[in-house]
Amino acid sequence: MHRNIFEEDHDIFRDSVAKFLQAEVTPHLERWLEAGIIDRELFLKAGDQGYCLMWADEAYGGMGVHDFRFEQILIEENALHGDAGFGLGLHSRLCGPYIGQLGNEEQKQRLLPGCISGETILGIAMTEPGAGSDVAGIRTHAQEQDDHWVLNGSKTYISNGINGDLFIVAARTVPDHPHGIGLFLVERGMDGFTRGRNLKKLGLKAQDTAELFFDNVQVPKANVLGDPRKGFYYLMQFLAEERLIVACGCVAAAEAALRMTLDYVRERRAFGRAIAEFQNTRFKLAEMRTRIDAAQVFIDRCVMDHNEGKLTAEVAAEAKLFASEVEALVTDECLQLHGGAGYMDEYPISRLYANARVSRIYAGSSEIMKEIIARSMGLDPRRGAA
Ligand SMILES: Cc1cc2nc3c(=O)[nH]c(=O)nc-3n(C[C@H](O)[C@H](O)[C@H](O)COP(=O)(O)OP(=O)(O)OC[C@H]3O[C@@H](n4cnc5c(N)ncnc54)[C@H](O)[C@@H]3O)c2cc1C
């Protein structure tokens, strides 16, 4: 289906991103998948191209590009020609804006240039062994002392956890208030800050995911983002964009799966003809084409609404819920059409299938998305409305 949200500049940008990824990711991908981590130089190379924190002002070395469509293109092309293990969106658009929007001038001048060049890799650490969906349940805490805060606790499943240099860490600052949370910038090399191993996982094999530990880490007050007691509200404020970012990636991954499956079924033969000729194959592919197009139209509309500052948390939750379910269904059906080959590592559909499984879990699970959507419909048991 023709997409009507892009202009010539976007098409030119898409072309150059695709070429960049083909040159800088494809040749190394097998090694990175094996190692469970990408070379951190990839961020530097992306920074050279201006792909890191494109939205940042020129004063800090950024491009000042606020049009989310460019970010969407990076995400889509990474799904088609790169690898979901390259956490560029996480670095650039999910973590970077915390510094760009909550940081004071000194923090922006000190930290943004390194993030824009790709020298400083970002991560965000909310989840803990005992609290994921329930952010208000975190136990990592920070205590104020003179010119710093003393941070204690641990985080888990943190993306860019090994390569990362600077983490936005959520920690409790008001002991008896569930929403009394602060956001602390913890830097590589700070005393008492250590990381666990690179966690082995089902998919996203080239992405480093790790545990982080904080043992009396002295975080200078200069590394606190905004008001140290309003972190919970800040997190909620950024979640709509986070969900849109994930939704863009889900539809793009589904599109990638469909394209490789179309090639496969045309070539693979059974009972004297191409698999593509069976009615079941054609009907499955037709259904998938329809679902992806419908999801894409919805996501594109969300992107345009987001550009105008009109994307609500509820609609972003719908986008993430729907797109991740389309990705799950499409990658599953596409793997099925590959037969046994689809189960083998050497066929990339197996990777897309495994990667897709996390989309319904992270950045807010499908169940949490449904909670948010239901509450927006006036169905909120906490208020006795249900
Ligand atoms: C590969 C990967 C990368 C990640 N990267 C990061 C990262 O960079 N930073 C970070 O902070 N976190 C990260 N996470 C963590 C991720 O955000 C959490 O796993 C996710 O929010 C779910 O939390 P949980 O794992 O604690 O599950 P739980 O909260 O324990 O949920 C378990 C199940 O219960 C359901 N459930 C929970 N509450 C409700 C409810 N109210 N109603 C109905 N059902 C409910 C959930 O939907 C889920 O099905 C990552 C996770 C993975 C797997």
The ligand as an SDF file (V2000), in Angstrom:
LIG
                    3D

 53 58  0  0  0  0  0  0  0  0999 V2000
   15.1750   -8.0250   26.0010 C   0  0  0  0  0  0  0  0  0  0  0  0
   14.6830   -7.1030   27.0680 C   0  0  0  0  0  0  0  0  0  0  0  0
   15.1890   -5.8170   27.1370 C   0  0  0  0  0  0  0  0  0  0  0  0
   14.7790   -4.9600   28.1560 C   0  0  0  0  0  0  0  0  0  0  0  0
   15.3320   -3.6990   28.2440 N   0  0  0  0  0  0  0  0  0  0  0  0
   15.0460   -2.9290   29.3260 C   0  0  0  0  0  0  0  0  0  0  0  0
   15.7310   -1.7010   29.5520 C   0  0  0  0  0  0  0  0  0  0  0  0
   16.5730   -1.2720   28.7500 O   0  0  0  0  0  0  0  0  0  0  0  0
   15.4300   -0.9930   30.6670 N   0  0  0  0  0  0  0  0  0  0  0  0
   14.4960   -1.4050   31.5890 C   0  0  0  0  0  0  0  0  0  0  0  0
   14.2880   -0.7160   32.5730 O   0  0  0  0  0  0  0  0  0  0  0  0
   13.8250   -2.5760   31.3880 N   0  0  0  0  0  0  0  0  0  0  0  0
   14.0880   -3.3430   30.2950 C   0  0  0  0  0  0  0  0  0  0  0  0
   13.4280   -4.5410   30.1140 N   0  0  0  0  0  0  0  0  0  0  0  0
   12.4390   -4.9630   31.0880 C   0  0  0  0  0  0  0  0  0  0  0  0
   11.0170   -4.9120   30.5840 C   0  0  0  0  0  0  0  0  0  0  0  0
   10.5730   -3.5950   30.4140 O   0  0  0  0  0  0  0  0  0  0  0  0
   10.1620   -5.7030   31.5980 C   0  0  0  0  0  0  0  0  0  0  0  0
   10.5250   -7.0680   31.4510 O   0  0  0  0  0  0  0  0  0  0  0  0
    8.6700   -5.5190   31.3610 C   0  0  0  0  0  0  0  0  0  0  0  0
    8.2720   -4.2300   31.7220 O   0  0  0  0  0  0  0  0  0  0  0  0
    7.8360   -6.5220   32.1750 C   0  0  0  0  0  0  0  0  0  0  0  0
    8.2170   -6.5100   33.5180 O   0  0  0  0  0  0  0  0  0  0  0  0
    8.5830   -7.8860   34.2610 P   0  0  0  0  0  0  0  0  0  0  0  0
    9.5720   -8.6150   33.4270 O   0  0  0  0  0  0  0  0  0  0  0  0
    8.9720   -7.5740   35.6590 O   0  0  0  0  0  0  0  0  0  0  0  0
    7.2570   -8.7030   34.2600 O   0  0  0  0  0  0  0  0  0  0  0  0
    6.1250   -8.6500   35.3860 P   0  0  0  0  0  0  0  0  0  0  0  0
    5.7990   -7.2410   35.7050 O   0  0  0  0  0  0  0  0  0  0  0  0
    6.5380   -9.5380   36.5200 O   0  0  0  0  0  0  0  0  0  0  0  0
    4.8990   -9.2930   34.6190 O   0  0  0  0  0  0  0  0  0  0  0  0
    4.7140  -10.7130   34.4910 C   0  0  0  0  0  0  0  0  0  0  0  0
    3.3800  -10.9340   33.7740 C   0  0  0  0  0  0  0  0  0  0  0  0
    2.3250  -10.3700   34.5610 O   0  0  0  0  0  0  0  0  0  0  0  0
    1.5870   -9.4650   33.7700 C   0  0  0  0  0  0  0  0  0  0  0  0
    1.1040   -8.3500   34.5820 N   0  0  0  0  0  0  0  0  0  0  0  0
    1.8180   -7.5200   35.3880 C   0  0  0  0  0  0  0  0  0  0  0  0
    1.0220   -6.5770   35.9180 N   0  0  0  0  0  0  0  0  0  0  0  0
   -0.2320   -6.7970   35.4380 C   0  0  0  0  0  0  0  0  0  0  0  0
   -1.4850   -6.1630   35.5840 C   0  0  0  0  0  0  0  0  0  0  0  0
   -1.6290   -5.0770   36.3420 N   0  0  0  0  0  0  0  0  0  0  0  0
   -2.5590   -6.6850   34.9410 N   0  0  0  0  0  0  0  0  0  0  0  0
   -2.4330   -7.7730   34.1520 C   0  0  0  0  0  0  0  0  0  0  0  0
   -1.2650   -8.4010   33.9560 N   0  0  0  0  0  0  0  0  0  0  0  0
   -0.1720   -7.9300   34.5760 C   0  0  0  0  0  0  0  0  0  0  0  0
    2.5510   -8.9720   32.7150 C   0  0  0  0  0  0  0  0  0  0  0  0
    1.8690   -8.4530   31.5880 O   0  0  0  0  0  0  0  0  0  0  0  0
    3.3200  -10.2440   32.3990 C   0  0  0  0  0  0  0  0  0  0  0  0
    2.5890  -11.0210   31.5060 O   0  0  0  0  0  0  0  0  0  0  0  0
   13.8020   -5.3930   29.0830 C   0  0  0  0  0  0  0  0  0  0  0  0
   13.2720   -6.6840   28.9870 C   0  0  0  0  0  0  0  0  0  0  0  0
   13.7160   -7.5330   28.0020 C   0  0  0  0  0  0  0  0  0  0  0  0
   13.1480   -8.9150   27.9620 C   0  0  0  0  0  0  0  0  0  0  0  0
  1  2  1  0
  2  3  1  0
  2 52  2  0
  3  4  2  0
  4  5  1  0
  4 50  1  0
  5  6  2  0
  6  7  1  0
  6 13  1  0
  7  8  2  0
  7  9  1  0
  9 10  1  0
 10 11  2  0
 10 12  1  0
 12 13  2  0
 13 14  1  0
 14 15  1  0
 14 50  1  0
 15 16  1  0
 16 17  1  0
 16 18  1  0
 18 19  1  0
 18 20  1  0
 20 21  1  0
 20 22  1  0
 22 23  1  0
 23 24  1  0
 24 25  2  0
 24 26  1  0
 24 27  1  0
 27 28  1  0
 28 29  2  0
 28 30  1  0
 28 31  1  0
 31 32  1  0
 32 33  1  0
 33 34  1  0
 33 48  1  0
 34 35  1  0
 35 36  1  0
 35 46  1  0
 36 37  1  0
 36 45  1  0
 37 38  2  0
 38 39  1  0
 39 40  1  0
 39 45  2  0
 40 41  1  0
 40 42  2  0
 42 43  1  0
 43 44  2  0
 44 45  1  0
 46 47  1  0
 46 48  1  0
 48 49  1  0
 50 51  2  0
 51 52  1  0
 52 53  1  0
M  END
$$$$
